């Protein structure tokens, strides 16, 4: 190539590559030019391959290499952009690049190729193999969909790929990929001794998700070959492994065996049906590892390291006998002198311990499923008994009205349902038993080896120097703490003694990126330790020193540090609050930092949850101080989070309604936060209605929960005034929530209704002003409130005692308290439309019907709170405090029967008893007698007594007690 033509050609190739990327999928207009261009690339690639260039002419070599790379990039772009049109060129390019990458050069020749060219060659082959357009089924679909009459080129491309991977050829290709791309070189093996941590780091670089180097692309090509070639490719690979195992031991064969073992592990999902890993482990790998510490030859040690890795990748499903032997063997290797073997073993121990966590989670899900099926069967049998008794007493339509959906089924349908459920129950119990056997056996081994694991981990921390290695060790400590739970307590002293050493290492790294990763890993260890060991952990002086230093680093550090660490720091702070018996001064100091982070709109949902933990943990005097100092900023952030959701809710509402007549303002834009919003205002979320931004929804839900906690405090008039704009927005969100809208938006509205109920019971006169005295919006708020409160879970309909049923009763009780108090105070004029009154009272009467069960459940909650053991590691003290505050709130503490009765009397005084009874009867005839009974009882109680009771509730001390 001339000094000018070569560089100019390369620049042109770069431009043409970008043009291929910009072109539409069809080459209709430029088809002939693109085909001519690809033909030219093929000829040029062949010509350059045969061109004689002196090794001393470095400029020409550089130009030729760049040309090869640019042409490869153009070919790959053409394949990606339009595989149908490229089909005609696939067979020649497949043969050309396969020869250049795999068959023509030996291993030394491949290593001599520029890394980028090796990456692109293997990338082309891999993408061609997995391109769906060259699958026979896809070709048939394209012919039918597009009416293609001539599919010869696609079929020839498909045939070329199948022939390339045919049993006659794939064995040589597999051997070439393994020996020329996956196998380590002797030079790389030397790094093992010179820089063991760097050697481990380089192996990680070969397997990372973003790896873009020849070995990683070689592994990717091998996986594509296994996926495309089905069983005969897997058999060819295993045949190559067996061939190497039978050869005489030498450094070169050991390197190839190690590469083969890696290939088996990487492609285990494709070859597992052709290899019995248990037999392989028992016949070779176990013996190899038992002799491993005595080996001095680097290649033998490399094979041991790969065997350790294989157990972590493929051995998680070993039978109990071999699993129980393999785990201690891996733990032993964590303490050997060779650092590569120790770190590799650590990774394998991490993988097998993580399996125990997965088994425990699967067992828990299986137990819940079995329990649910047992409850369903029990309920159906109860319904059958009720049905039989009712049929004996009366016949006809009313015989099964009280029984719900299942009662109306024919007996034979119920029997069929029971048979199916019992079969599922039996299968579920068998699955549960199998999982329990595995989990218990594996957990026993982990518990027995825990001391050795922690000891080896902390020994490794003193031996390694790189942050990545320290993070790897801390990750295993975290997983061990999660798996052991409270059973980690015997190892508490060893862990706490090591924490200062780790903190000192992290401090020496300064504020660099690696230091942040180390701080993050240390935070994860402490989060799991505090979460599992509770107050026992945070009362330890060693842990306190590191804990508060880490929190300070994450919450008070520089903006760059906070950007990386704030999420982990907030998790650690949340776990600490949940385990803290009281709100200690070191924790109080972080509150201003949380407000600063909140004002930057970072991690709002997590910060709101932590603030909730602060307010329920503090004593009343401290709560007052915190509110005086921080409530304006907290209220502003809550308002912004809810206002973003309100904007989305209004768009959803407007999409289901006709626009107002020209010149008339929409009723939703007359008051408060809505008055000055321009028509084109966008929510802060990333997505429009129909695909609401999940981050914004999480922020709003957390803000709603925090709002309820704040309202349950003894607020001053100034503090109430700060929350009024938030309450106004909350009311408009509920009013704008569509029955057929997004379920996530319903969840936000559901959370806000508890806050509105608390406000209704304490200050019902606020509602008209907050709603802007807009009767249409007031009516919509009431309708949405009633609709959400009336929703019943399937568990409630079936009569199952699940958490969903318990929450449903609490939700209806709170709604009944709020609605009846509003009705009693005549807060909204639209309440007194007779049909709306009937729907409101129907919710209240249903809550009264459930009051016996609700009262018993509340008593159980109060007993749980009174008898709580603050030293129990399993106790979430924030959740207990939140429940304690909630059960003492006004909606849950008032005499619902008396308030509903007074509200019903108020309704009768406005619309008349006959009209109200008729409207109630249309909704549900069973409520008619309940309404008359409530009216009769209410006549014995004066409205003044009710008003005094409500006033007392609004001024009572809602402390934790």
N, C-alpha and C positions, 0 to 999 in steps of 0.2 A: 504494500500500500504506500502511496506517496505521502509525503509529510503533510500535504494539505487535504488530499481526498479522504484519507482515513478519518481524521477528526471531524471533517464536514459530514461524512456519512453517519458517524455516530450521533452528531447533533440532529440530523434528519430522522434517525431512528427514534431518538427521544421524543421528537415532536409527533411522529406517526403513532407512537405508543399512546400518547395522550389523546390523539384524535380517535384512535380505536376505542378508547374508554368513553369518549363523548358521543360516539355514534349511537344511533338507535339500534334496537335489537335486530332490525331488518337491514340487510345490505342491498336493498332493491336498487337504490340510486347509484351506489358506488360498488356494486357487487363485483363487476369485472376488474375494476382497479384494485380492490382488496385482494381478490384471488391472484392477480398478477403480482402484487406485493408479496404475498405469502410464497408464491412460487420462487420469487427472487430471493427470499430469505433462505429457502431450502437450498438453492444453488449456491448462495454465498456461504452458508454454513459448511457445505461439503467442500467448497473451494478453499476456505480458510483452513479446514482440517488437513488438506493435502499440501498446503503452502509451505515451502521451505523457508524458515526464518532463522537466521543465525541467533544463537543464544546470547551473543553480545549486543545484538540490536534491540536494546530494551524498549526503545520508543515504539518500534513496530510490534513487539510482543504485547506491550501495554495497549496499543490501539486495537490489535486483533482481539485480545481478551475482552476489552470493553465492547467491541462489536458483537462478539458472541453473546455477551450478557444482554445487550440491548435487543438483539434479535430474539433471544429467548423470552424476554419480557413481552415483546410484541406478539409472539406466538401464544403465550399464556393468556394475554389479554384477548386475543381473538377467540380462543377456546372458551374463556369465561363469558364473553359478551354475546357470542352467537354460536353455540355448539352445533346447531343444525347446519348452518352454512359451512362451519369448519369441518364437518364430518368428512368431506372429500379429502381433506389434508391430514386427517388423523393417521391413517396407516403409514404414510411415508415418514411423518415426523415421529411417530411412535418407534419405528424401526431405527431412525437416525439417532434419536436421543437415548434410546435404550442401549444402542451400541456405544455411544459416547460416554454414558454414565456407568454402565454395568459390565458389558461383555468385552469390549476392546481393551481397555487399559487394565493392568494388574493393580493390586492394592497400592503400590508405590506410585503408579501413574495417576490413580484417583486422588491420592493425597497431594500430588503436585498441582492438581487443578486448583484455580482460585476458589475460595470458599463460596463466594456468591454464585459462581457458575454451578458448583455442585448442588447448592440449594435449589437453584432454578430448574436444573435437570430433573431432580427427584420430585420437585413440586409439579412439573408438567406431567410426569408419569402418574403421580398420585391423583391429580385432578382428572386426568383422562379416565382412570379406572373407576372413579366414583361418580362421574358425570351421569346424571339420570337419563339424559337424552339418548344414551347409547345402550340402555337396557331394552331387551326385546319387548317387554310389556309396555314401556313408555313409547316405543316406536309405533306399536299398534294404536295406542291412545292418540298420538299425534296424527296418525293417518286418519282416524275417525273424526277428530276434533277439527283439523284444518283442511280436511278433504284432500290430503296429499296423495297424489296418484303415483309418484315416483319416489319411493323411499330407499332406493338402491344404495345411495351413499351412506345413509344412516345404518343400514343393515351391514354394509361392508365395514364400517367403523366398529360396529358391535362384534362382527366376526373377527376383526383384527385383534381386538382386545381379548376375546376368548382364546384365540390361537396363541396369543402372547403368553397367556397364563395356562396353557394346556398342560396336562401331566407330563408331556415329553419335554417341555421347556422350563416349567416353573421351578424345578429343582435347582437348575443352574442359576436362575435369577435369584432365588432365595439365598443360595450360598454367596452370590456376589453382593447382595445388599448387606448380609451379615458381616462378611469378611472385609468389605471395602468401606462401609459406612458406620456400622455399629461397633465393631471391634475397636478396642483401645490400642493405641500404638505403644511401642516400648518407651518412646519419649514421654508420652502422657503418664505411663506407669512410674517413671522416675519422679514425677511430681508428688506421688504418694509419700515418698520418704522426705522430700525436700519441704513440701508444704501440704500436710495432710488436710488441713481445713480448706485450703484452696482447691485440693483435689475433690473434696466433697461438694464444694461450691460449684465446681465445673460440671459435676454430674447432675446437680440440681438444674443448672442452666440448660442441660440437654433434655430435661423432662418437664420444664415449666410450660404453662399454657401458652406463653408468648415466645417460646423458643424458636429461633430462626437461625439455625446453624446446620451444617451437613449431617451431624449425627441425629439431631432431632428430626430432620426431614427424612433421613433414612428410616428411622423408626416409623414415621408417618406413612412412608411408602409401603413398608412391610405390612402395616395394619390395613392399608387399602387393598393390598394384594390378598390378604386373608379374607377380607370382607367380600371381595369380588370373586375370588376363586373357590370359595366354599371349602369342602372337606379335602380335596386333593392337594390344595396348597398347604393346609395344616399338616397333612400327612407327609408332604415333601419336607417341611421344616423339621418335623420330629425325626424323620429319616436322616436328615443332615446332623441333628443332635446325636443320634445313636452312632452314626459314622464316626464322629469326633470322639465319642466316649470310648470307642474300641481302638482308637489309635494310641500309639506309644506316647507317654507323657513327655512333653517338651514345652519350653516357654511359648512357642508359637501356637501349639495346639491348646494350651491352657487359656491363652488369650481368646482363641476362637470359641472354646467351650464357654468361657464367661460371656461372650457376646451372644452365643446361642441361648444361654440361660436367661439373659436379659430379654432376648426376643420372645422367649416363651412367656416370661412374666408380663411383658408389655401387651402381648396378644392373647393372654390367658382366656379372655372371654370367647375367643374364636377357637382355641385349641383344647379347651377344658373337656370337651366331649371325646377327645382322642387320647387323653393322658389322665392317668390316675395319680393325682398329686400325692395322695396318702402313701401309695406304694413307692413313688419316687422319693418321698421324704424318708421313709423307713429304710429303703434299700441303699440310698446314696447320701442324701443331704445331711441326715442326722449323723452318720459316721464321719462325713467330711468335717462337720462342725466340732464333733468331739475330739478330732485329731488336730483341728485348726490351730489352737494356741501353740502347738509344738512346731508348726511349719515356719520355716525361715525364708523360703523361696518367695519372692514378691508375687509371682504368678499364682502360687498356691494360696497365698493370703487374699489375692484378688478374687479367687474362686470362692473362698470362705465368705468374703464380703457379699458376693452376689448371692450365695446361698442364704445368708441372713436376710437380704432384701427380698428374695423369693418367698420366704416364710411370711414376711409381712404382707406381701402382695397376694399370694395364692394360698397361704396356710391358715387363713382365718376360719375356714370350715373344716379343719382337721377333726377327726373323731376325738372324744374326750381323752383317751389314753395318750394319743400323740400330742394333742393340744397341751395337756398337763406337763408333758415332758419338754415340749418346744419352748414354752414361755420361760421357765427357769433357765434354759440354755441361752436364750436371747439375753436375759437379765445378766447372766454371767459374763457374756461378751461385752456388756456395757463397761465393765471394770478392767478389761484387758489393757495391756500397755499400748498397743497399736491404736492410735486415735481414730483412724479411718474405720477400723472394725468397731470401735466403741460407738461412734456416731451412727454408723449404719445399723448396729444392733438397737440403738435408741429409737431410730425410725421404725424398726420392726416391732418393738415393744409398744410404741405409740399406736401403730395400726391395730395390733391385737387387743390392746386395752380399749381402743375406740369401739371395737366390735362388741365388747361387753356392754358399753353404754347403749349401743344400738339394740342389743338383745334385751336390755332392761326396759328400754322404751317400747319395743315391740311387745314385750310381756305385759306391760301396763295397758297398752291398747287392747290386747287380747282379753285381759281380765275385764276391762270396761265393756267390751263387746259381749262377752259371756253374761255379765251382770245385766246388761240391757235386754238381751234376749230372754233371760229368766224372768225379768219384770214384765216383759210383754206377754209371755206365756201365762204368768200368774194373773195378769189383768184380764186377759181374754177368758180365762176359766172363771174369774169372778163375774164377768159379763154374761157368760153362759148361765151361771147359776141365777143371776138376777133375771135374765130373760125367761128361764124356766119358771121361776116364781111368779113373774108378772103374767105369763100365759095361763097359769092356773087361776089367777084372780080375775082377769078380764081378757077379752078378745078385741081385735080391731086395731085401728090405726094408732091409738094412744098407748098401746101395750109396750112399745119400745122407744117412746119419745125421749125418755130420760137417759137412755143408754148410750147416746152418741153414735158415731158412724159405725163402729164395729157391731153394735147391738142390732142394727138394722140388717146386717148380713144374714143370709140363710144359715141354719145350723150346719149344713154340709160344707158351706164355704168356711165357716169358723173351724170346723174339724180339719179341713184341708190346710188352712193357715197354720193350725197348731202342728200338724204333721211336718210341714215344711220348716217351721220354726224349731221343732225338736230335732230334726235332722241337722239343721244349721247349728243348733246348740251343741249337739254331740261332736260335730266336726270342729267347732270352736274350742270345746273343752280339750279335745285331743291336741289341737295346735297349741293351746295354752300349756298343756302338760309338757309337750316337747320343748317349748321355749323355756319353761321353768327349769327343766332338767339341764339344758344347755347353759342357761344363765347362772344357775346355782353352782354348777361344776366349774365354769370359767371364773366366776367371781371368787370362789374359794381359792383358786390358784393365784389370782391377782392379790387377794388379801394376804396370802402366805408370803408372797414375794414383795409386798409393798415396802417393807423396811429396806430390802436390798435395792429396790428401784430408787427410792429417795436418796439413799446413801450414794449410789452410783451417780445420780444426777448432780448432787452437790460436789462430789469429787470431780466430775467432768467440768463443772463451772470453774474450778480452780486450775484446770488443765488447758482450757481453750482460751483463745485470745480474741477471736472475731465475734462481733455482735450477733451475726447470723447463727453461729453455733450456740451462743448463750440463749438466744430466742428459741432455738430448737429444743434445748434442754428445758426451758421454762414451760414450753408448750406441753411437754410430757408431764411435768409436775401438775399443770392445770387439769389435764385429762385424768390423771390419777386422783386428784382431789374430787373431781366430779364423779368419778366412778365409785370411790370409796364412801363419799358422803360423811356422815358422822363417824364411820369406822376409821376415818383418818386420824382420829383424836390420839391414838397411841404414838403417832409419828409427829405430833404437834411440836414437841421440843426440838426435834431435828430440823423441822422446816423453819421455825422461828429463829433458830440459831444461825441459819444460812442467809436469812433475809438481809441483814446488814452488809454481808459480803457482796450480795448481788447489787444492793443499792450503791455501794461504793464503786463498783465496776461501772454502773450506769452513770454515776456522777462524773467519773473520769472521762467519759466520752463527750462531755459538754452538751451542746444543744444541736448536734448534727442529726441527719436523718437516721443513721444507725442507732444513735442514742434514743431517739424517739421510739424506734421499734422495740428497743430493750425496755424502755419505760412502759410501753403498751403491754408487752408480755408480762412484766412484773405486776401491772395493774390487773391483768387477767388472773394471775395466780392469787392475788389478794382478794379479788372479787369472789372467786370460787371458795377460797378458804373462809371468808366472812360469811358467805351464803350458806356454807355447809356446817360451820362450827359456831356460828352465831356470836353471842356476847362473849363466849369463851375466847374467841380470837381477838376481838377488839380490846379486850381488857389486858392483853399481854403487852408489856412495855416495849418489847422488840418490834412487835407488829405495829403498835401505835406510832413509833418513831418513823417507820417506813411508810405507813399508811398516810399520815398527815403530810409527810414530805412529798409523796406522790400526788396527793390531791392538790397540794400547793403548786406543784409543777404543772399539772394539767389545767388548773383553774385560774392560777395567778401568774402563769408564765407569760412569755412573749406571745404576740399574736400568731407567729409562725408555729410555736410549740402548741398553742391551744388548737390551732387548725387540725393538728394531727392527733392530739391527745384528749381533746375535750370529750369526745364520745365515750372513751374508755374511763375517763375520770368521772363522768356523770354516772356511769354504771356502778363504779366503785363507791361513789358517794351514796347512791340509792341503796346499795347492799348494806353499807355501814349504818345508814339511818334505820333500815329494817331490823338491824341486829342491836341497835343501841337502846339501852334501858332508859336513858334520858338524853336530852339535847345538850351535849357538853360544849363548853366555850370554844374548843378548837373547831368544832363543826359550825358553830354560829358565825365564825369569822368568814366562812366561805359564801354566806348568803349574798353579800354585795357583788361578789364575782359572778354568781349565777345570774343576777339581774343584768350585769354588763353583757354577758353572753346572750341573754334573752333579747336585749335591745338590738343586738346585731342580727336577730332572727335566725340564730343558729340552734339547731336541735331543740326547737320549742317544745315539742311533745315530751321529750325526756326531761327538760328543765321543769315543765309544769308538774310532772309526776314527782320530781324531787322536792319542789316547793310544797306540794301536798304533804309529803313526808315531814317537812319542817313544821308545818302548821299543826299537824296532828300530834307531833312529838313534844312541842313546846308547852310549857305551863301557860295559863291564861295571861299572866302579866307579861311574859315574854312575847306571846302572840300579839298583844297590844303594841308593844314596842316595835316589833317587826312590821306590823301593818302601818304604823305611823311613819316609819322610815321608808318602806319599800312598796306600799300598795299602789301609789300613782304609776310607777313604772310597770308593775305586774299587771295592773288593770289595762294599761295601754297595750301591752303585748297580747293579752287575752282578747282585747277588742279587735286588734288587727287580725288575729287568727280566725275569730268568728266572722268578722266582716268579709273575709275572703270567701268563706263558705256561703254567706248570705248572698253575695253576688252571684255565685253559681246556682243557688237555689232559686233566685229570682229569674235567672235565665231559663231554668227548667220550667218554672211556672209559666213564664210568658210564652214558652214554646207550646204549651197546652191550652192557652187562652187566646181569644180574639183580642187584637189591640184595641184600646179605647178609641172612641170617636175622635175625629180630628179636632185639635184644640183643647181636648180634655186631658188633664193629667191623670196618669195611672194612680190608683189609690195607694199603691205600695211606695210611692215616692213623695209623700206629703209631709212626713215628720222625721225628726231624729236623724239617724245615720243615713236615711234614704233621701233626705230633702235635696241635697246638692250633688248627688251622684249623676254625672253625665251619662247619657244613654249608652255611649260606647265604652263605658268603664269596664275594665277587665279585672278578673280576680287575679290574685297573686300566684295562683296555681299554674301548673305547666300545661294543663289540658282543659278542653272545653267540657260542657255538660255532656253526660253520657259516658265520659271517661274521666271522672273527677280525679284530681291529683291526690294520690294516696297520702303523701306527706302532709298536705293541707288538711285532709280529713283527720289524720292522726293528731295534728295540732289542735283542731277544733274539739275533738273528743276529749283530749287531755285538758283543754281549757274549760270545757263543760264540767268535768269532774272537779277541777280546782275551784270553779265558781261555787259549786255546791258546798265544798268544805269552807270556803270563806263566808258564805251566807249563814252557815251553822255556827259561826263565832259570834261573840257579843260585839257587834259593830257599832261604832258611833255614827251620828248623823252624817258627818263629813265622809266617813268611809262608805256608808250606804250610798251617798251621792256619787262617789267615784265608781261604784259598781252599776249605777243606774243605766249608763249607756250600754253596758254589756248586757244587762237584762233586756233592754229594748231590742238589741240585735238578736238576742236569743229568742224573744217572742216572735220576731219577724221571720227567723229561720224556721221555727215550727209552723208558722202560718203559711210559709211558702213551700213547705215540703209536700210534694205530690204523692198521692197514694200509690201511683204506678211508677214513681221515680226510683232513683238508685238506692239500693239497700244500704249502702254506706251512709248516705245522707239521712236515711231513716234512723240509723244508729246514732248519729250526732244529735238529731232531734230528740230521740229517746233519752239520751243523757242529759239534755238541757231541761227536760220536763221535771226532773227531780229538783233542780234549782228553782224553777218557776213555782213548784208546789211549796217549797220552803218559803218563798217570798209571799205566796198567796196566804199562807197560814199566819205569817207575821205582819204583813203590810198589804192587805188586799186593795186598799185605796190607791196604791201606786199604779195599778194596772191600767186604768183608763188613760192617765197622762202618758205612760210609757208607750201605749199603742196609738197615741195621737188622737184619741177620741174618734177613731175611724171605725165605724160600725161594721163595714164589710170585712176589714182585716181582723177585727175582734171576733167576728163570727167564724172566719176561717181558722183562727187560732184555736177556738173552742172545738171546732169540728176535727181538726188534726189531732188535738189533745185526746179527744174521745176515741178517735179511730186507733191511735197508737196504743192507748190504754186498753182497748177492747181486744187487741190482737192476742190470741192464745197460741201457745206452743203446742205441737203435736203431743208432747209428753203430758201436758195438762189435759188435753182431750181424752187421752188414753188413761188418765188417772195414775200416771207413773210418778213416783217420788224422786224425780231427778232434779238437778240444779236448775234446769230451765223452768220447771214447774214452780219451784220455790221463788225464783226471781220474778215470775209472772205474778204471783200473789203479792209480792212486795210492790211491784210496779203498779198494780191496780189499787192497792191500799193507799199508796202515796198520791196517785191521781185522784182517787175519791176524796181524800182529805183536801187537796187543793181545790178541786172543782166545787165541792160542797161549800167550802169556806167562801169562795168567790160568789157562789149563788146566794149564800146567806147574807153577804154584804152588798148584794146587788151591784157588783163592780161593773158589769157590762149589760147594757140594755139588750143586745142580741141574745142574751142567755134565756130570755123569757118568751122566745118563740116556742110554741107548745111541742113541736117535734124535736127541737134541739133540747128542750128540757127533758123530754122523755129519754133521749140518748144519754144525757149526762147522768140522770138518775139511774139508768140501767147499769152504767159502770159502777155507781155507788152501791147499788143493791147487790151486784155480783160480789163486790168487795166485802159487803156485810155477810153474804152467804159463806165467804171463805174466812171470816174473821176468827173462827175457832182455830182453824189450822194455822192462820197467821200468828195468832197470839201464842200458840204453843211453840212455833218456830222462833218467835222473838224471845221467848223465855229461854229457849235452848241457846240462842246466841248470847244472851246476857250471862247465862251460866258459864258458857265457854270463855267469855271475856273475864268474868270474875275469878275463874279457876285457872287462868293462864299461867304457864310456867315460863317466866322471862328468861330462864337459863336453858330452855329447850331449844336446841339448834334448829329444829324444824319449824319453829314459830316465826312467822313474818310479823314483827311487831307493828310495822306501818299498817299492814292490813287489819290487824286487830284493833289498833287505835282508830282507824278509819271506820270500822264497823261499830266500835263503841260510840263514836261521835254520831254516826248515822242513826243508830237505834234510839238515841235520845233526841233526835230532831223533832220539830213540831209535827210534821205530817205523820210520823210513826208513833208519836206519844199521845196524841189527842184521843178523846173518846169518840171514835168514828160513828158509833151507833147514834149518839146524841146529836152530833153535828149533821149527819145525813138526815136525821129526823127533822131537825130544825130547818134545814135547807128544803126538804120536801114540803113542810108547812108553808115556807115562803113561796114556793112554786104554786101551791094550791091557792094561796091568797091572791096570786096574780092571774092565773089562767083558769082556776076552778078545778075541783077534784074530779068531776066527771070527765072533763076534756083530758086531764092528765092521765087518768086511769085508762081511758080509751087509747091514747097514744102509746102508753106503756104496753098495753095488750097487743097492739099491732106488732111491736118489736118482739115480745116474748110473753106469752100468756102466764108463764110461771112467775113473772115479776109482779103481777097484779096483787096477789095476796101478800107478797112481801112488802109492797108499797103501803097497803092498808095497815099492815102490822106496824110498820115504821111510823106512820102517821098517828096511829093510836098511842104508841109509846111516847112519841114526841109531844103529844098534848099534855103529858105529865111534867114536862120540863119547860121552863120559861126561856125565852130567847135571851133574856138578860143573863141567865146563868151560863148560857153558851158563850156569850160575848166575853164574860169575865174569864171563862176558861181559856178562850183563845188569847186574850190579853196576857194571861199568866204564861202561856206557852211562848209568846213572842218575847217575853222578858226573862225567861228562866236561864240559868247558867248551864250551858251545854258543855261543861268540862268533862274530862275523861272519867272522873270518878275513880 
